[in-house]
Amino acid sequence: MKSHTILLVEDKADDEALTLRALERQRIGNDVRVARDGEEALEMLLGDDSEPLPELVLLDLKLPKVDGLEVLRRIRADKRTVLLPVVILTASREESDLVAGYANGANSYVRKPVDFDQFAEAVRQLGLYWLVINEAPPT
Amino acid sequence: MATDSLRSRGGREAEDRPPTDRDESVAGVDESRAPEEVHTLAAIVDASDDAIIAKKLDGTIVAWNHGASRLYGYTAPEVIGQPVSILIPPGKINEVPAILERIRRGERVDSYETIRRTKDGRQIEISLTVSPVRNAYGEVTGASSIGRDITEKKKADRELRELTEELRQTVAELAVANRELEAFSYAVSHDLRSPLRAIEGFSQALVDDYGEQLDKEARQMLTRVRVGAVRMGELIDEILSLSLLARKELKPRPVDLTEMARKVTSDLQAQVPDRPVDVVLEEDLTAYGDPELLRIAITNLFENAWKFTAECAEPRIEFRRERVDGRSAYVVRDNGAGFDMRYSGKLFQPFERLHREDEFPGLGVGLATVQRVVQRHEGAVWAEGSPGEGAAFYFQLPGRNPE
């Protein structure tokens, strides 16, 4: 059974609230699960085989315990999740992060703007693209 | 006297040997005219700045030039007949037999650095070259040493080594500081923006969710909160850019500044299509520098010119090369708002502005950025202007500048 969930991996409560708010505007707020650190994210994705995988992962890079890039690597290393669309959603615009993100297999890299309206617009477009326009890989 | 002893030796040998038994003449001396020639040679030896000392194979000093007197402090009469060991400090006494042994075998000791002792007990560092002295039959009869005082040179060498070590350490420290700055910039980039997003986002949320309960003034206040947060985000970005400029590795190569300016002005024009600006670019303006950094500088200069001609009826921006004080400089000139030369010192400081925010928007980092780029290229930048009559920004980029 295909799920329509998004897994949001975000440690900061404010950012989580704002991202959920933006997603709710697009009426996809109900289908979002949140992991608050890298370890939790991996547990949710790779821990229990009976849990369906999300359709999209929104991944922050700076996470406690296991950081974002390591989560990404483990997602790509596991055959259950190797095709899973992952969008890096982060404050960093450092070139090194950009390179590392793509090099480790991210599908997309989005920098969070300070302006909430801009952010909400970015989220709208992300939701539209990844959940509607884009063909998700088969599970 | 040194010259006497040398002369007498040469002279005696010239008398004792029949001409047919000799191999070759010594030092090009025609020994039939021996006394005068030898006198000349002896004078040359004596006048030398180096310490020239002749010894017998048992180490007895037989000749001593002026240079040796100056170096060691002994006059010739004081040392002739003495063992050469009087010049050797205690730790080096073993050198003498070793050197003389090699001389006995006909070998030469070349540029040997060691320590000797002067008459007043001082130790000096010298470089010695010791050669065998042969008689007319080729037999080694003694040694001739030429010594040069290298105390000063050695001191200079040591100082150089110390300075080089200091330099190495400073470079290492700089590398560490740079890495720390890099890490700091990264932390700033990430961690400062997060609370800003919260400030901005939740202010907006207040307006969205409780807007009806808020009066107009309250909503305006929230707008100002949001604007402040966004602006702070921009400031952080600018600081980071400036810091990056200081750290970035320069990759210089020939750059066509005219082409660069053409692209930049074409982009700027596209952003504000309903306000045409007359742009005059001198052709073939080339420079030697890092293309990325120069692009940033050119962009900032033209953005500046664009901004300050915003209220001009017929805005005109020129990019030329001109001669200033005998040297070549590039100049971006506009006919816009200009500035008061009294404040020109603040012009290139980061975050300093010469106009109010409501007159001309901006953060005040554009020109600081230009200055930083030009400084990284070891060039100079300066400006001239007059209120209401436009401004001219000059910059020089040394290093393979086609004059």
Interface residues (C-beta under 8 A of the other chain):
Chain A: K12 D14 D15 A17 L18 R21 K62 T90 A91 S92 R93 E94 K112 P113 V114 D115 F116 D117 F119
Chain B: Y186 S189 H190 R193 S194 P195 L196 R197 A198 E200 G201 F202 Q204 A205 R226 A229 V230 M232 G233
